[in-house]
Amino acid sequence: MFESIIEKSVKSQLRSDVPVGVLLSGGIDSSIITCVANSLNSNIVNYTVDFGNNKEELDNAKIISNYYG
């Protein structure tokens, strides 16, 4: 049920006349959104902002972003 709710929510946010991006922090929530968005639309662009205070999340964001190209 959780998967269906997340997919429906992300899908509703992907309706756009312009390219769509995901702000990927490297945390579990943005990683799930990135995964679902990419399964629905292969033209998703991932963005990450580094404030220099959480290297682990930045490393995770790089892994997820590289996986989805």
CHARMM-style PDB file with segment names, atoms N, HN, CA, C and O in Angstrom:
ATOM      1  N   MET     1       0.827  -1.191   0.000  1.00  0.00      PROA
ATOM      2  CA  MET     1       0.000   0.000   0.000  1.00  0.00      PROA
ATOM      3  C   MET     1       0.880   1.267   0.000  1.00  0.00      PROA
ATOM      4  O   MET     1       0.586   2.238  -0.697  1.00  0.00      PROA
ATOM      5  N   PHE     2       1.958   1.234   0.792  1.00  0.00      PROA
ATOM      6  HN  PHE     2       2.196   0.445   1.358  1.00  0.00      PROA
ATOM      7  CA  PHE     2       2.871   2.372   0.863  1.00  0.00      PROA
ATOM      8  C   PHE     2       3.431   2.706  -0.516  1.00  0.00      PROA
ATOM      9  O   PHE     2       3.468   3.869  -0.918  1.00  0.00      PROA
ATOM     10  N   GLU     3       3.868   1.670  -1.234  1.00  0.00      PROA
ATOM     11  HN  GLU     3       3.838   0.726  -0.907  1.00  0.00      PROA
ATOM     12  CA  GLU     3       4.447   1.874  -2.564  1.00  0.00      PROA
ATOM     13  C   GLU     3       3.446   2.542  -3.503  1.00  0.00      PROA
ATOM     14  O   GLU     3       3.812   3.436  -4.265  1.00  0.00      PROA
ATOM     15  N   SER     4       2.214   2.120  -3.452  1.00  0.00      PROA
ATOM     16  HN  SER     4       1.918   1.393  -2.833  1.00  0.00      PROA
ATOM     17  CA  SER     4       1.170   2.679  -4.307  1.00  0.00      PROA
ATOM     18  C   SER     4       0.924   4.154  -3.985  1.00  0.00      PROA
ATOM     19  O   SER     4       0.754   4.968  -4.892  1.00  0.00      PROA
ATOM     20  N   ILE     5       0.906   4.493  -2.718  1.00  0.00      PROA
ATOM     21  HN  ILE     5       1.044   3.832  -1.980  1.00  0.00      PROA
ATOM     22  CA  ILE     5       0.673   5.883  -2.298  1.00  0.00      PROA
ATOM     23  C   ILE     5       1.827   6.776  -2.747  1.00  0.00      PROA
ATOM     24  O   ILE     5       1.610   7.865  -3.278  1.00  0.00      PROA
ATOM     25  N   ILE     6       3.059   6.305  -2.528  1.00  0.00      PROA
ATOM     26  HN  ILE     6       3.236   5.420  -2.096  1.00  0.00      PROA
ATOM     27  CA  ILE     6       4.231   7.090  -2.928  1.00  0.00      PROA
ATOM     28  C   ILE     6       4.245   7.283  -4.444  1.00  0.00      PROA
ATOM     29  O   ILE     6       4.473   8.390  -4.933  1.00  0.00      PROA
ATOM     30  N   GLU     7       4.000   6.200  -5.183  1.00  0.00      PROA
ATOM     31  HN  GLU     7       3.815   5.301  -4.786  1.00  0.00      PROA
ATOM     32  CA  GLU     7       4.014   6.292  -6.644  1.00  0.00      PROA
ATOM     33  C   GLU     7       2.958   7.272  -7.144  1.00  0.00      PROA
ATOM     34  O   GLU     7       3.231   8.074  -8.036  1.00  0.00      PROA
ATOM     35  N   LYS     8       1.776   7.213  -6.586  1.00  0.00      PROA
ATOM     36  HN  LYS     8       1.555   6.560  -5.861  1.00  0.00      PROA
ATOM     37  CA  LYS     8       0.702   8.121  -6.999  1.00  0.00      PROA
ATOM     38  C   LYS     8       1.079   9.573  -6.699  1.00  0.00      PROA
ATOM     39  O   LYS     8       0.840  10.459  -7.520  1.00  0.00      PROA
ATOM     40  N   SER     9       1.656   9.813  -5.548  1.00  0.00      PROA
ATOM     41  HN  SER     9       1.850   9.093  -4.881  1.00  0.00      PROA
ATOM     42  CA  SER     9       2.053  11.160  -5.157  1.00  0.00      PROA
ATOM     43  C   SER     9       3.159  11.706  -6.061  1.00  0.00      PROA
ATOM     44  O   SER     9       3.075  12.841  -6.530  1.00  0.00      PROA
ATOM     45  N   VAL    10       4.194  10.903  -6.304  1.00  0.00      PROA
ATOM     46  HN  VAL    10       4.263   9.981  -5.922  1.00  0.00      PROA
ATOM     47  CA  VAL    10       5.300  11.345  -7.157  1.00  0.00      PROA
ATOM     48  C   VAL    10       4.810  11.559  -8.580  1.00  0.00      PROA
ATOM     49  O   VAL    10       5.183  12.538  -9.226  1.00  0.00      PROA
ATOM     50  N   LYS    11       3.981  10.658  -9.069  1.00  0.00      PROA
ATOM     51  HN  LYS    11       3.678   9.862  -8.544  1.00  0.00      PROA
ATOM     52  CA  LYS    11       3.455  10.771 -10.435  1.00  0.00      PROA
ATOM     53  C   LYS    11       2.699  12.080 -10.624  1.00  0.00      PROA
ATOM     54  O   LYS    11       2.799  12.710 -11.677  1.00  0.00      PROA
ATOM     55  N   SER    12       1.946  12.489  -9.614  1.00  0.00      PROA
ATOM     56  HN  SER    12       1.864  11.977  -8.759  1.00  0.00      PROA
ATOM     57  CA  SER    12       1.186  13.736  -9.733  1.00  0.00      PROA
ATOM     58  C   SER    12       2.104  14.954  -9.809  1.00  0.00      PROA
ATOM     59  O   SER    12       1.733  15.976 -10.386  1.00  0.00      PROA
ATOM     60  N   GLN    13       3.298  14.850  -9.232  1.00  0.00      PROA
ATOM     61  HN  GLN    13       3.600  14.020  -8.764  1.00  0.00      PROA
ATOM     62  CA  GLN    13       4.247  15.959  -9.265  1.00  0.00      PROA
ATOM     63  C   GLN    13       5.084  15.988 -10.541  1.00  0.00      PROA
ATOM     64  O   GLN    13       5.766  16.978 -10.807  1.00  0.00      PROA
ATOM     65  N   LEU    14       5.042  14.929 -11.325  1.00  0.00      PROA
ATOM     66  HN  LEU    14       4.488  14.125 -11.109  1.00  0.00      PROA
ATOM     67  CA  LEU    14       5.828  14.856 -12.553  1.00  0.00      PROA
ATOM     68  C   LEU    14       5.120  15.477 -13.747  1.00  0.00      PROA
ATOM     69  O   LEU    14       5.725  15.620 -14.809  1.00  0.00      PROA
ATOM     70  N   ARG    15       3.862  15.847 -13.600  1.00  0.00      PROA
ATOM     71  HN  ARG    15       3.370  15.731 -12.737  1.00  0.00      PROA
ATOM     72  CA  ARG    15       3.131  16.475 -14.701  1.00  0.00      PROA
ATOM     73  C   ARG    15       3.651  17.893 -14.876  1.00  0.00      PROA
ATOM     74  O   ARG    15       3.462  18.748 -14.011  1.00  0.00      PROA
ATOM     75  N   SER    16       4.307  18.133 -16.006  1.00  0.00      PROA
ATOM     76  HN  SER    16       4.460  17.439 -16.709  1.00  0.00      PROA
ATOM     77  CA  SER    16       4.912  19.440 -16.217  1.00  0.00      PROA
ATOM     78  C   SER    16       5.183  19.669 -17.700  1.00  0.00      PROA
ATOM     79  O   SER    16       5.374  18.724 -18.466  1.00  0.00      PROA
ATOM     80  N   ASP    17       5.194  20.933 -18.085  1.00  0.00      PROA
ATOM     81  HN  ASP    17       5.039  21.700 -17.463  1.00  0.00      PROA
ATOM     82  CA  ASP    17       5.537  21.316 -19.455  1.00  0.00      PROA
ATOM     83  C   ASP    17       7.037  21.533 -19.610  1.00  0.00      PROA
ATOM     84  O   ASP    17       7.521  21.719 -20.727  1.00  0.00      PROA
ATOM     85  N   VAL    18       7.760  21.511 -18.532  1.00  0.00      PROA
ATOM     86  HN  VAL    18       7.366  21.359 -17.625  1.00  0.00      PROA
ATOM     87  CA  VAL    18       9.204  21.747 -18.529  1.00  0.00      PROA
ATOM     88  C   VAL    18       9.904  20.556 -17.865  1.00  0.00      PROA
ATOM     89  O   VAL    18       9.255  19.750 -17.198  1.00  0.00      PROA
ATOM     90  N   PRO    19      11.221  20.443 -18.045  1.00  0.00      PROA
ATOM     91  CA  PRO    19      11.944  19.343 -17.398  1.00  0.00      PROA
ATOM     92  C   PRO    19      11.773  19.374 -15.874  1.00  0.00      PROA
ATOM     93  O   PRO    19      11.646  20.441 -15.272  1.00  0.00      PROA
ATOM     94  N   VAL    20      11.773  18.201 -15.276  1.00  0.00      PROA
ATOM     95  HN  VAL    20      11.876  17.335 -15.765  1.00  0.00      PROA
ATOM     96  CA  VAL    20      11.565  18.063 -13.833  1.00  0.00      PROA
ATOM     97  C   VAL    20      12.851  17.582 -13.188  1.00  0.00      PROA
ATOM     98  O   VAL    20      13.564  16.750 -13.751  1.00  0.00      PROA
ATOM     99  N   GLY    21      13.146  18.105 -12.009  1.00  0.00      PROA
ATOM    100  HN  GLY    21      12.567  18.781 -11.553  1.00  0.00      PROA
ATOM    101  CA  GLY    21      14.321  17.678 -11.267  1.00  0.00      PROA
ATOM    102  C   GLY    21      13.956  17.275  -9.857  1.00  0.00      PROA
ATOM    103  O   GLY    21      12.887  17.616  -9.351  1.00  0.00      PROA
ATOM    104  N   VAL    22      14.862  16.543  -9.230  1.00  0.00      PROA
ATOM    105  HN  VAL    22      15.731  16.266  -9.642  1.00  0.00      PROA
ATOM    106  CA  VAL    22      14.687  16.119  -7.845  1.00  0.00      PROA
ATOM    107  C   VAL    22      15.850  16.678  -7.036  1.00  0.00      PROA
ATOM    108  O   VAL    22      17.007  16.545  -7.435  1.00  0.00      PROA
ATOM    109  N   LEU    23      15.548  17.301  -5.905  1.00  0.00      PROA
ATOM    110  HN  LEU    23      14.608  17.410  -5.581  1.00  0.00      PROA
ATOM    111  CA  LEU    23      16.583  17.743  -4.989  1.00  0.00      PROA
ATOM    112  C   LEU    23      16.947  16.547  -4.120  1.00  0.00      PROA
ATOM    113  O   LEU    23      16.199  16.166  -3.219  1.00  0.00      PROA
ATOM    114  N   LEU    24      18.089  15.971  -4.399  1.00  0.00      PROA
ATOM    115  HN  LEU    24      18.696  16.281  -5.131  1.00  0.00      PROA
ATOM    116  CA  LEU    24      18.519  14.720  -3.783  1.00  0.00      PROA
ATOM    117  C   LEU    24      19.503  15.014  -2.661  1.00  0.00      PROA
ATOM    118  O   LEU    24      20.637  15.419  -2.912  1.00  0.00      PROA
ATOM    119  N   SER    25      19.064  14.808  -1.419  1.00  0.00      PROA
ATOM    120  HN  SER    25      18.142  14.478  -1.215  1.00  0.00      PROA
ATOM    121  CA  SER    25      19.926  15.082  -0.272  1.00  0.00      PROA
ATOM    122  C   SER    25      20.808  13.892   0.087  1.00  0.00      PROA
ATOM    123  O   SER    25      21.837  14.050   0.745  1.00  0.00      PROA
ATOM    124  N   GLY    26      20.409  12.714  -0.343  1.00  0.00      PROA
ATOM    125  HN  GLY    26      19.573  12.585  -0.877  1.00  0.00      PROA
ATOM    126  CA  GLY    26      21.120  11.499   0.040  1.00  0.00      PROA
ATOM    127  C   GLY    26      20.438  10.774   1.183  1.00  0.00      PROA
ATOM    128  O   GLY    26      20.843   9.673   1.556  1.00  0.00      PROA
ATOM    129  N   GLY    27      19.407  11.387   1.738  1.00  0.00      PROA
ATOM    130  HN  GLY    27      19.078  12.282   1.435  1.00  0.00      PROA
ATOM    131  CA  GLY    27      18.622  10.745   2.787  1.00  0.00      PROA
ATOM    132  C   GLY    27      17.640   9.750   2.194  1.00  0.00      PROA
ATOM    133  O   GLY    27      17.480   9.673   0.976  1.00  0.00      PROA
ATOM    134  N   ILE    28      16.991   8.995   3.050  1.00  0.00      PROA
ATOM    135  HN  ILE    28      17.121   9.057   4.040  1.00  0.00      PROA
ATOM    136  CA  ILE    28      16.093   7.935   2.585  1.00  0.00      PROA
ATOM    137  C   ILE    28      14.889   8.491   1.832  1.00  0.00      PROA
ATOM    138  O   ILE    28      14.454   7.897   0.845  1.00  0.00      PROA
ATOM    139  N   ASP    29      14.346   9.618   2.279  1.00  0.00      PROA
ATOM    140  HN  ASP    29      14.699  10.101   3.081  1.00  0.00      PROA
ATOM    141  CA  ASP    29      13.147  10.150   1.633  1.00  0.00      PROA
ATOM    142  C   ASP    29      13.423  10.648   0.215  1.00  0.00      PROA
ATOM    143  O   ASP    29      12.691  10.302  -0.712  1.00  0.00      PROA
ATOM    144  N   SER    30      14.463  11.450   0.036  1.00  0.00      PROA
ATOM    145  HN  SER    30      15.058  11.732   0.789  1.00  0.00      PROA
ATOM    146  CA  SER    30      14.747  11.942  -1.318  1.00  0.00      PROA
ATOM    147  C   SER    30      15.259  10.817  -2.215  1.00  0.00      PROA
ATOM    148  O   SER    30      15.070  10.866  -3.430  1.00  0.00      PROA
ATOM    149  N   SER    31      15.899   9.813  -1.637  1.00  0.00      PROA
ATOM    150  HN  SER    31      16.052   9.773  -0.649  1.00  0.00      PROA
ATOM    151  CA  SER    31      16.351   8.661  -2.429  1.00  0.00      PROA
ATOM    152  C   SER    31      15.170   7.859  -2.948  1.00  0.00      PROA
ATOM    153  O   SER    31      15.181   7.408  -4.093  1.00  0.00      PROA
ATOM    154  N   ILE    32      14.150   7.675  -2.115  1.00  0.00      PROA
ATOM    155  HN  ILE    32      14.141   8.041  -1.185  1.00  0.00      PROA
ATOM    156  CA  ILE    32      12.936   6.969  -2.533  1.00  0.00      PROA
ATOM    157  C   ILE    32      12.226   7.758  -3.628  1.00  0.00      PROA
ATOM    158  O   ILE    32      11.795   7.184  -4.628  1.00  0.00      PROA
ATOM    159  N   ILE    33      12.103   9.066  -3.445  1.00  0.00      PROA
ATOM    160  HN  ILE    33      12.454   9.532  -2.632  1.00  0.00      PROA
ATOM    161  CA  ILE    33      11.445   9.905  -4.447  1.00  0.00      PROA
ATOM    162  C   ILE    33      12.201   9.836  -5.770  1.00  0.00      PROA
ATOM    163  O   ILE    33      11.587   9.744  -6.833  1.00  0.00      PROA
ATOM    164  N   THR    34      13.533   9.880  -5.710  1.00  0.00      PROA
ATOM    165  HN  THR    34      14.033   9.955  -4.846  1.00  0.00      PROA
ATOM    166  CA  THR    34      14.355   9.779  -6.919  1.00  0.00      PROA
ATOM    167  C   THR    34      14.132   8.451  -7.614  1.00  0.00      PROA
ATOM    168  O   THR    34      13.985   8.406  -8.835  1.00  0.00      PROA
ATOM    169  N   CYS    35      14.105   7.376  -6.855  1.00  0.00      PROA
ATOM    170  HN  CYS    35      14.224   7.412  -5.863  1.00  0.00      PROA
ATOM    171  CA  CYS    35      13.889   6.031  -7.403  1.00  0.00      PROA
ATOM    172  C   CYS    35      12.534   5.944  -8.104  1.00  0.00      PROA
ATOM    173  O   CYS    35      12.449   5.480  -9.241  1.00  0.00      PROA
ATOM    174  N   VAL    36      11.498   6.383  -7.437  1.00  0.00      PROA
ATOM    175  HN  VAL    36      11.567   6.760  -6.514  1.00  0.00      PROA
ATOM    176  CA  VAL    36      10.150   6.303  -8.002  1.00  0.00      PROA
ATOM    177  C   VAL    36      10.028   7.225  -9.216  1.00  0.00      PROA
ATOM    178  O   VAL    36       9.468   6.827 -10.237  1.00  0.00      PROA
ATOM    179  N   ALA    37      10.540   8.441  -9.117  1.00  0.00      PROA
ATOM    180  HN  ALA    37      10.995   8.764  -8.287  1.00  0.00      PROA
ATOM    181  CA  ALA    37      10.457   9.384 -10.236  1.00  0.00      PROA
ATOM    182  C   ALA    37      11.164   8.830 -11.463  1.00  0.00      PROA
ATOM    183  O   ALA    37      10.655   8.946 -12.578  1.00  0.00      PROA
ATOM    184  N   ASN    38      12.322   8.234 -11.270  1.00  0.00      PROA
ATOM    185  HN  ASN    38      12.736   8.140 -10.364  1.00  0.00      PROA
ATOM    186  CA  ASN    38      13.055   7.671 -12.402  1.00  0.00      PROA
ATOM    187  C   ASN    38      12.372   6.448 -12.979  1.00  0.00      PROA
ATOM    188  O   ASN    38      12.531   6.164 -14.167  1.00  0.00      PROA
ATOM    189  N   SER    39      11.622   5.721 -12.181  1.00  0.00      PROA
ATOM    190  HN  SER    39      11.492   5.952 -11.216  1.00  0.00      PROA
ATOM    191  CA  SER    39      10.885   4.573 -12.715  1.00  0.00      PROA
ATOM    192  C   SER    39       9.701   5.028 -13.569  1.00  0.00      PROA
ATOM    193  O   SER    39       9.225   4.287 -14.429  1.00  0.00      PROA
ATOM    194  N   LEU    40       9.236   6.246 -13.323  1.00  0.00      PROA
ATOM    195  HN  LEU    40       9.624   6.848 -12.625  1.00  0.00      PROA
ATOM    196  CA  LEU    40       8.098   6.786 -14.069  1.00  0.00      PROA
ATOM    197  C   LEU    40       8.520   7.667 -15.248  1.00  0.00      PROA
ATOM    198  O   LEU    40       7.766   7.828 -16.208  1.00  0.00      PROA
ATOM    199  N   ASN    41       9.723   8.232 -15.171  1.00  0.00      PROA
ATOM    200  HN  ASN    41      10.335   8.101 -14.391  1.00  0.00      PROA
ATOM    201  CA  ASN    41      10.189   9.174 -16.186  1.00  0.00      PROA
ATOM    202  C   ASN    41      11.717   9.130 -16.216  1.00  0.00      PROA
ATOM    203  O   ASN    41      12.368   9.493 -15.236  1.00  0.00      PROA
ATOM    204  N   SER    42      12.280   8.694 -17.318  1.00  0.00      PROA
ATOM    205  HN  SER    42      11.752   8.399 -18.114  1.00  0.00      PROA
ATOM    206  CA  SER    42      13.729   8.536 -17.393  1.00  0.00      PROA
ATOM    207  C   SER    42      14.468   9.846 -17.643  1.00  0.00      PROA
ATOM    208  O   SER    42      15.697   9.843 -17.726  1.00  0.00      PROA
ATOM    209  N   ASN    43      13.760  10.957 -17.762  1.00  0.00      PROA
ATOM    210  HN  ASN    43      12.762  10.960 -17.694  1.00  0.00      PROA
ATOM    211  CA  ASN    43      14.395  12.252 -18.028  1.00  0.00      PROA
ATOM    212  C   ASN    43      14.527  13.120 -16.778  1.00  0.00      PROA
ATOM    213  O   ASN    43      14.634  14.342 -16.887  1.00  0.00      PROA
ATOM    214  N   ILE    44      14.521  12.516 -15.611  1.00  0.00      PROA
ATOM    215  HN  ILE    44      14.434  11.523 -15.523  1.00  0.00      PROA
ATOM    216  CA  ILE    44      14.630  13.251 -14.359  1.00  0.00      PROA
ATOM    217  C   ILE    44      16.072  13.695 -14.147  1.00  0.00      PROA
ATOM    218  O   ILE    44      17.005  12.927 -14.379  1.00  0.00      PROA
ATOM    219  N   VAL    45      16.250  14.940 -13.705  1.00  0.00      PROA
ATOM    220  HN  VAL    45      15.491  15.564 -13.517  1.00  0.00      PROA
ATOM    221  CA  VAL    45      17.570  15.470 -13.375  1.00  0.00      PROA
ATOM    222  C   VAL    45      17.673  15.554 -11.856  1.00  0.00      PROA
ATOM    223  O   VAL    45      16.756  16.035 -11.191  1.00  0.00      PROA
ATOM    224  N   ASN    46      18.794  15.084 -11.311  1.00  0.00      PROA
ATOM    225  HN  ASN    46      19.540  14.693 -11.851  1.00  0.00      PROA
ATOM    226  CA  ASN    46      19.010  15.130  -9.868  1.00  0.00      PROA
ATOM    227  C   ASN    46      19.910  16.304  -9.513  1.00  0.00      PROA
ATOM    228  O   ASN    46      20.906  16.561 -10.190  1.00  0.00      PROA
ATOM    229  N   TYR    47      19.556  17.013  -8.451  1.00  0.00      PROA
ATOM    230  HN  TYR    47      18.748  16.804  -7.901  1.00  0.00      PROA
ATOM    231  CA  TYR    47      20.359  18.127  -7.960  1.00  0.00      PROA
ATOM    232  C   TYR    47      20.715  17.861  -6.505  1.00  0.00      PROA
ATOM    233  O   TYR    47      19.895  17.360  -5.736  1.00  0.00      PROA
ATOM    234  N   THR    48      21.940  18.199  -6.136  1.00  0.00      PROA
ATOM    235  HN  THR    48      22.607  18.606  -6.760  1.00  0.00      PROA
ATOM    236  CA  THR    48      22.387  18.071  -4.756  1.00  0.00      PROA
ATOM    237  C   THR    48      23.119  19.345  -4.369  1.00  0.00      PROA
ATOM    238  O   THR    48      23.902  19.883  -5.151  1.00  0.00      PROA
ATOM    239  N   VAL    49      22.862  19.822  -3.165  1.00  0.00      PROA
ATOM    240  HN  VAL    49      22.225  19.385  -2.530  1.00  0.00      PROA
ATOM    241  CA  VAL    49      23.542  20.991  -2.632  1.00  0.00      PROA
ATOM    242  C   VAL    49      24.370  20.533  -1.442  1.00  0.00      PROA
ATOM    243  O   VAL    49      23.864  19.857  -0.546  1.00  0.00      PROA
ATOM    244  N   ASP    50      25.647  20.904  -1.438  1.00  0.00      PROA
ATOM    245  HN  ASP    50      26.058  21.453  -2.166  1.00  0.00      PROA
ATOM    246  CA  ASP    50      26.541  20.506  -0.358  1.00  0.00      PROA
ATOM    247  C   ASP    50      26.906  21.721   0.483  1.00  0.00      PROA
ATOM    248  O   ASP    50      27.499  22.679  -0.014  1.00  0.00      PROA
ATOM    249  N   PHE    51      26.546  21.673   1.762  1.00  0.00      PROA
ATOM    250  HN  PHE    51      26.064  20.895   2.166  1.00  0.00      PROA
ATOM    251  CA  PHE    51      26.900  22.744   2.688  1.00  0.00      PROA
ATOM    252  C   PHE    51      28.131  22.374   3.521  1.00  0.00      PROA
ATOM    253  O   PHE    51      28.528  23.110   4.425  1.00  0.00      PROA
ATOM    254  N   GLY    52      28.731  21.214   3.196  1.00  0.00      PROA
ATOM    255  HN  GLY    52      28.409  20.617   2.462  1.00  0.00      PROA
ATOM    256  CA  GLY    52      29.962  20.808   3.842  1.00  0.00      PROA
ATOM    257  C   GLY    52      29.817  20.242   5.237  1.00  0.00      PROA
ATOM    258  O   GLY    52      30.815  20.085   5.940  1.00  0.00      PROA
ATOM    259  N   ASN    53      28.598  19.929   5.660  1.00  0.00      PROA
ATOM    260  HN  ASN    53      27.787  20.056   5.089  1.00  0.00      PROA
ATOM    261  CA  ASN    53      28.421  19.450   7.030  1.00  0.00      PROA
ATOM    262  C   ASN    53      27.926  18.007   7.134  1.00  0.00      PROA
ATOM    263  O   ASN    53      27.703  17.522   8.243  1.00  0.00      PROA
ATOM    264  N   ASN    54      27.749  17.315   6.022  1.00  0.00      PROA
ATOM    265  HN  ASN    54      27.929  17.709   5.120  1.00  0.00      PROA
ATOM    266  CA  ASN    54      27.285  15.940   6.109  1.00  0.00      PROA
ATOM    267  C   ASN    54      27.815  15.134   4.922  1.00  0.00      PROA
ATOM    268  O   ASN    54      27.108  14.914   3.939  1.00  0.00      PROA
ATOM    269  N   LYS    55      29.052  14.704   5.032  1.00  0.00      PROA
ATOM    270  HN  LYS    55      29.627  14.883   5.832  1.00  0.00      PROA
ATOM    271  CA  LYS    55      29.707  13.977   3.952  1.00  0.00      PROA
ATOM    272  C   LYS    55      28.994  12.669   3.632  1.00  0.00      PROA
ATOM    273  O   LYS    55      28.942  12.274   2.467  1.00  0.00      PROA
ATOM    274  N   GLU    56      28.445  11.988   4.633  1.00  0.00      PROA
ATOM    275  HN  GLU    56      28.488  12.308   5.579  1.00  0.00      PROA
ATOM    276  CA  GLU    56      27.758  10.711   4.395  1.00  0.00      PROA
ATOM    277  C   GLU    56      26.561  10.883   3.460  1.00  0.00      PROA
ATOM    278  O   GLU    56      26.375  10.096   2.532  1.00  0.00      PROA
ATOM    279  N   GLU    57      25.759  11.903   3.705  1.00  0.00      PROA
ATOM    280  HN  GLU    57      25.909  12.542   4.459  1.00  0.00      PROA
ATOM    281  CA  GLU    57      24.598  12.124   2.828  1.00  0.00      PROA
ATOM    282  C   GLU    57      25.037  12.538   1.424  1.00  0.00      PROA
ATOM    283  O   GLU    57      24.413  12.141   0.441  1.00  0.00      PROA
ATOM    284  N   LEU    58      26.097  13.328   1.322  1.00  0.00      PROA
ATOM    285  HN  LEU    58      26.604  13.651   2.122  1.00  0.00      PROA
ATOM    286  CA  LEU    58      26.606  13.707   0.010  1.00  0.00      PROA
ATOM    287  C   LEU    58      27.092  12.472  -0.745  1.00  0.00      PROA
ATOM    288  O   LEU    58      26.824  12.327  -1.938  1.00  0.00      PROA
ATOM    289  N   ASP    59      27.798  11.591  -0.059  1.00  0.00      PROA
ATOM    290  HN  ASP    59      28.016  11.709   0.910  1.00  0.00      PROA
ATOM    291  CA  ASP    59      28.256  10.343  -0.682  1.00  0.00      PROA
ATOM    292  C   ASP    59      27.070   9.496  -1.138  1.00  0.00      PROA
ATOM    293  O   ASP    59      27.097   8.923  -2.227  1.00  0.00      PROA
ATOM    294  N   ASN    60      26.028   9.417  -0.305  1.00  0.00      PROA
ATOM    295  HN  ASN    60      26.006   9.883   0.579  1.00  0.00      PROA
ATOM    296  CA  ASN    60      24.824   8.660  -0.675  1.00  0.00      PROA
ATOM    297  C   ASN    60      24.136   9.291  -1.881  1.00  0.00      PROA
ATOM    298  O   ASN    60      23.662   8.578  -2.766  1.00  0.00      PROA
ATOM    299  N   ALA    61      24.078  10.617  -1.925  1.00  0.00      PROA
ATOM    300  HN  ALA    61      24.463  11.196  -1.206  1.00  0.00      PROA
ATOM    301  CA  ALA    61      23.446  11.315  -3.049  1.00  0.00      PROA
ATOM    302  C   ALA    61      24.206  11.019  -4.340  1.00  0.00      PROA
ATOM    303  O   ALA    61      23.592  10.824  -5.389  1.00  0.00      PROA
ATOM    304  N   LYS    62      25.527  10.983  -4.273  1.00  0.00      PROA
ATOM    305  HN  LYS    62      26.026  11.141  -3.421  1.00  0.00      PROA
ATOM    306  CA  LYS    62      26.330  10.681  -5.453  1.00  0.00      PROA
ATOM    307  C   LYS    62      26.045   9.259  -5.947  1.00  0.00      PROA
ATOM    308  O   LYS    62      25.925   9.031  -7.151  1.00  0.00      PROA
ATOM    309  N   ILE    63      25.938   8.317  -5.028  1.00  0.00      PROA
ATOM    310  HN  ILE    63      26.036   8.502  -4.050  1.00  0.00      PROA
ATOM    311  CA  ILE    63      25.656   6.923  -5.394  1.00  0.00      PROA
ATOM    312  C   ILE    63      24.312   6.827  -6.109  1.00  0.00      PROA
ATOM    313  O   ILE    63      24.215   6.226  -7.179  1.00  0.00      PROA
ATOM    314  N   ILE    64      23.278   7.418  -5.520  1.00  0.00      PROA
ATOM    315  HN  ILE    64      23.357   7.907  -4.650  1.00  0.00      PROA
ATOM    316  CA  ILE    64      21.930   7.367  -6.107  1.00  0.00      PROA
ATOM    317  C   ILE    64      21.915   8.086  -7.454  1.00  0.00      PROA
ATOM    318  O   ILE    64      21.361   7.571  -8.425  1.00  0.00      PROA
ATOM    319  N   SER    65      22.513   9.257  -7.518  1.00  0.00      PROA
ATOM    320  HN  SER    65      22.964   9.675  -6.730  1.00  0.00      PROA
ATOM    321  CA  SER    65      22.527  10.029  -8.765  1.00  0.00      PROA
ATOM    322  C   SER    65      23.276   9.289  -9.863  1.00  0.00      PROA
ATOM    323  O   SER    65      22.815   9.240 -11.004  1.00  0.00      PROA
ATOM    324  N   ASN    66      24.411   8.721  -9.535  1.00  0.00      PROA
ATOM    325  HN  ASN    66      24.786   8.760  -8.609  1.00  0.00      PROA
ATOM    326  CA  ASN    66      25.171   7.951 -10.538  1.00  0.00      PROA
ATOM    327  C   ASN    66      24.394   6.728 -11.014  1.00  0.00      PROA
ATOM    328  O   ASN    66      24.450   6.373 -12.191  1.00  0.00      PROA
ATOM    329  N   TYR    67      23.675   6.089 -10.107  1.00  0.00      PROA
ATOM    330  HN  TYR    67      23.630   6.378  -9.150  1.00  0.00      PROA
ATOM    331  CA  TYR    67      22.893   4.913 -10.480  1.00  0.00      PROA
ATOM    332  C   TYR    67      21.849   5.258 -11.532  1.00  0.00      PROA
ATOM    333  O   TYR    67      21.622   4.489 -12.466  1.00  0.00      PROA
ATOM    334  N   TYR    68      21.218   6.413 -11.377  1.00  0.00      PROA
ATOM    335  HN  TYR    68      21.404   7.038 -10.618  1.00  0.00      PROA
ATOM    336  CA  TYR    68      20.163   6.829 -12.304  1.00  0.00      PROA
ATOM    337  C   TYR    68      20.673   7.702 -13.444  1.00  0.00      PROA
ATOM    338  O   TYR    68      19.886   8.188 -14.257  1.00  0.00      PROA
ATOM    339  N   GLY    69      21.984   7.901 -13.506  1.00  0.00      PROA
ATOM    340  HN  GLY    69      22.623   7.507 -12.846  1.00  0.00      PROA
ATOM    341  CA  GLY    69      22.575   8.666 -14.611  1.00  0.00      PROA
ATOM    342  C   GLY    69      22.383  10.133 -14.461  1.00  0.00      PROA
ATOM    343  OT1 GLY    69      22.826  10.904 -15.312  1.00  0.00      PROA
TER     344      GLY     69
END
